[in-house]
């Protein structure tokens, strides 16, 4: 799709490089430029089981795919001139510099567009274009409410197990860059688009934000439970010791759930007949359901819920996830600098 597109990826860590991988998977030529003395830090973010001397880590591999790798010291005149030659043929330049680094390395938009007026610049920042604050996903999770909501009352605030704010910011930048490509094709004008981790995080608070903005409800740590729906997120144990959960989003779902477990009387019980009542009485509802679920195997429950269109899922670890052929189809493999690497695709959509 983008076989004629050239992307220069000067970004590091997760958000920016994942945008580069997105375009690479769509056929673009993506050149990742790293400082030979200070390469992408994620090359060193390794599990204890990884080879210490390898130049490639699993973390680095997760968001770098189908790229060319080039080492250039932009403070060296010869390297800088070589870089400008690449700029002259590029369509997009990705960066996540700290405030002032564009001046330090002579990479201001005006300088780059003097070389290539059609260059679209895509930038990731931490707290906005005018902030020099160093930002990592963890800090954004802390300062935009995510950690305060995540966990259980006894756990204290908990970080999410993936750098979700980076992932969200990357998706916003992809959208902006695609719009910039459309704009350039129509007007010939190249835009600069930027996304801050902070804006992406706050913009992703969705229903939790509205719960506060409209009802002054400050979300508390309630584990997997949903503040507005029940049963939704409660974790049940089956007869064969598997863990399952339900997303009962409607009264119809609840009626079908009760019918299978021979609890039809709950559907007409004022304590459980409406979603509002179920949220208010979710603890007693959990006990009633768990008492029945413990007599059925996981496979039997999943099969019957599927037949009745009731949202239900088994809680799986990643070994179980990737034993499924559907997940395996999303795995992409590549040899990078002599190392066999794997990652999941950045393209979750189907193109027909």
VEXPA-831770 format. One record per residue (C-alpha): residue in three letters; y, z, x. Coordinates in steps of 0.001 Angstrom, whole numbers, plus 500000, padded with zeros to 6 digits. Each point is the difference from the previous one (the first is absolute). Example, Ala and Ser with C-alpha at 12.3 -4.5 7.8 and 13.67 -1.06 7.14 Angstrom:
% VEXPA-831770
ALA495500507800512300/SER503440499340501370/
% end
This chain:
% VEXPA-831770
UNK500000500000500000/UNK502429500908502826/UNK498491497848502731/UNK503467498781501050/UNK501533503478500058/UNK500686501810503296/UNK500458503776499947/UNK501162502109502943/UNK498722503553499609/UNK501956502481502097/UNK498987502928497830/UNK497670502869500847/UNK497851502640498288/UNK498881499064496440/UNK502575498673497525/UNK501482497099501978/UNK496767498824501658/UNK498215499979496643/UNK502653497563498720/UNK499290497789502999/UNK496289500120499206/UNK500740499052496386/UNK501674496786501124/UNK497297499343502618/UNK497311500214497321/UNK501969497445498010/UNK499847497569502910/UNK503255500672501846/UNK500185500068503776/UNK500862503621500765/UNK501005500972503534/UNK500035503728500685/UNK502450500771502792/UNK499496503275501852/UNK501723501617502953/UNK497540499889502923/UNK500964503535501025/UNK500133501469496477/UNK497622498045497737/UNK499354500822496355/UNK499259503724499973/UNK497099499591497576/UNK497958498459502805/UNK499638503591501207/UNK499331501616496586/UNK496255500351500430/UNK497156501954498514/UNK498064502213502372/UNK497147497492499842/UNK502085497059501250/UNK500062498701503547/UNK502987501687501719/UNK500763497052502306/UNK499928497286497330/UNK503323498337499210/UNK499037499816496322/UNK499408502833497507/UNK498586499936496497/UNK503431501044498703/UNK501703497126501820/UNK497333497610498717/UNK500555501041496402/UNK503396498322499785/UNK499873497380502751/UNK497918496934499185/UNK500104496315500870/UNK503024500503502236/UNK500940498699503432/UNK500907502794502411/UNK502844499557502434/UNK501481502501502438/UNK503721499641500558/UNK502541502403501417/UNK503106499058498045/UNK502223501712502588/UNK498693497558502594/UNK502085496814499938/UNK497088497600500500/UNK497962501699497265/UNK503016500078497707/UNK500601496271500440/UNK496344499344499244/UNK500380502139496885/UNK503034497981498869/UNK497916496837500336/UNK497579501545497513/UNK502876500996497721/UNK501162496372499932/UNK496747498933498312/UNK499367503077497875/UNK500445500416496257/UNK499758503813499744/UNK500634502832502423/UNK498565503441499229/UNK501326503196501559/UNK500161503743499506/UNK502515500944502668/UNK501889503254500109/UNK503699499762499244/UNK501749498412502979/UNK496886498500501568/UNK500989496546498748/UNK503154500317502114/UNK498063501475502919/UNK497689496984500089/UNK502639497456498845/UNK498136499261496784/UNK502824500167497473/UNK499672497622497063/UNK503020497982501128/UNK498547499526503484/UNK496638498867498644/UNK501493497688497370/UNK502192498382502619/UNK496684498827501452/UNK498347499311496630/UNK502159499989496839/UNK496852499806497831/UNK498519503253501326/UNK499160502566497329/UNK500118503571501304/UNK497772502643498436/UNK500634503602500959/UNK498281503333499399/UNK502056503166500417/UNK499262503655499435/UNK502943501342498049/UNK502179496917499603/UNK501886497471502075/UNK502655502501501118/UNK497709502907500910/UNK498817500644503550/UNK497422502544498875/UNK496497499413501388/UNK497572499652497108/UNK496234500113499669/UNK498029499745496788/UNK499216503723500048/UNK503697500909500062/UNK500683497719497044/UNK497085501469498055/UNK501537503414500670/UNK503570499117499048/UNK499442497824496929/UNK497853502402497986/UNK496542498575500614/UNK498670502915502039/UNK501426502568497597/UNK497952498434497188/UNK496836499345501981/UNK497239502613500303/UNK498992502994497921/UNK501882503264499441/UNK498000501738502744/UNK500294497216502574/UNK503731499770500421/UNK501609496548500449/UNK497553497331501197/UNK500595496688501736/UNK498316496978498466/UNK497107498654502101/UNK501604496594500574/UNK503560499182501049/UNK500809499071496428/UNK503778499892500431/UNK499588497466502812/UNK497672497955497788/UNK502467500072497101/UNK502958499046502205/UNK497996497110501419/UNK499320498662496511/UNK503700500186499136/UNK500875498107503184/UNK497404497319499243/UNK501591499469496595/UNK503483499825501498/UNK498921497511502655/UNK498310497761497458/UNK503220500015497975/UNK501955499217503164/UNK497729497019500682/UNK500640498727496463/UNK503747500507500438/UNK499970498126503309/UNK498057497108498489/UNK502571499685497211/UNK503291500682501790/UNK499192499619503677/UNK501404503471500589/UNK497984502523502000/UNK500207503613498865/UNK499447503342501661/UNK497882502334497892/UNK499300503634500768/UNK497891502738498460/UNK500200503679500831/UNK496972502252499794/UNK502166502440498052/UNK500983497500497299/UNK496431498715499706/UNK498695503542499600/UNK502515501119497371/UNK499616496723498114/UNK496262500666499836/UNK500236503415498337/UNK499645498158496687/UNK498941502269497111/UNK500405503173502078/UNK503653499120500546/UNK500544499411496279/UNK498222503248499128/UNK502658501747502073/UNK503005497811499165/UNK499372500165496247/UNK498321503376499512/UNK501006502019503100/UNK496283500323500755/UNK499455500638503703/UNK496425498872500741/UNK497702502691501332/UNK496850499664502093/UNK497213499441497481/UNK497485498184502176/UNK498671496841498415/UNK501197500909496523/UNK502568497876498182/UNK503020501895498648/UNK500178497857496840/UNK496358499159499174/UNK496730501907499503/UNK497218499788500865/UNK501283497940502903/UNK499106500907503575/UNK497791502994499256/UNK496982499867502320/UNK496593500540498433/UNK496586500503501609/UNK497027498105498608/UNK496355501032499775/UNK499286498279503348/UNK502985501709501686/UNK502247496933500048/UNK503699500433499255/UNK501642497910497292/UNK503369499830498293/UNK501404498530496788/UNK503306498338499139/UNK500191500650496262/UNK503203498195499146/UNK499649499837496222/UNK498530501821497006/UNK497489497171499630/UNK498768500633503531/UNK499677503678499194/UNK498065499359496801/UNK497526497769501826/UNK499632502566502789/UNK499277502765497515/UNK497555497816498092/UNK497858499363503070/UNK499863503682500929/UNK499338501022496378/UNK503297501828499736/UNK501378498109496989/UNK501471503174498561/UNK502562500042502820/UNK501589496788498746/UNK501114501735496803/UNK500740503381501566/UNK503800500546500015/UNK499706501386503534/UNK498721496661501307/UNK500636497284497396/UNK503248498779501609/UNK500912499374503612/UNK502788502614499870/UNK497509502591498780/UNK497478499015502655/UNK502605500427502748/UNK500825503463498646/UNK496331500994499797/UNK498565498061502913/UNK498254502973501641/UNK497869500847496968/UNK499362496284499451/UNK498763499717503582/UNK497486502800499476/UNK498656498406496817/UNK499595496599501648/UNK498517501367503222/UNK497365501824497998/UNK498788496678498620/UNK500533497815503075/UNK497739502223502094/UNK497021498809497924/UNK500473496296500829/UNK499614497979503187/UNK502972498196501508/UNK498473496554499460/UNK499270500713496346/UNK503556501162499323/UNK501553497083501841/UNK497797497514498174/UNK500778501377496557/UNK503719500362500688/UNK500105496382501176/UNK498226498860496846/UNK502572501865497892/UNK503070498977502047/UNK500779503591500944/UNK501705500240503447/UNK497697501976502271/UNK499302499942503720/UNK497823501575502628/UNK501881501673502846/UNK498843498104503094/UNK500526500435503713/UNK500816496937502102/UNK496363499469500967/UNK499162499568496323/UNK503089497862499423/UNK499106497483502692/UNK496339499858498993/UNK501283498141496947/UNK500097496235500400/UNK503352499841498177/UNK501593502092502748/UNK498207498110502754/UNK501580496785498759/UNK503402501497500832/UNK499106500744503636/UNK501461497724502687/UNK498623499862503556/UNK501588498769503214/UNK499656500449503765/UNK503258501331501485/UNK500244500225503775/UNK496233500110500310/UNK499447502626497312/UNK498194499336496720/UNK502330501195497253/UNK499839500329496238/UNK502511500768497277/UNK500471499491496301/UNK501955496972498858/UNK503699500190499204/UNK499490497483497186/UNK498665501694496873/UNK500965497125497725/UNK497956496919499103/UNK501634496577500277/UNK498678497296497660/
% end
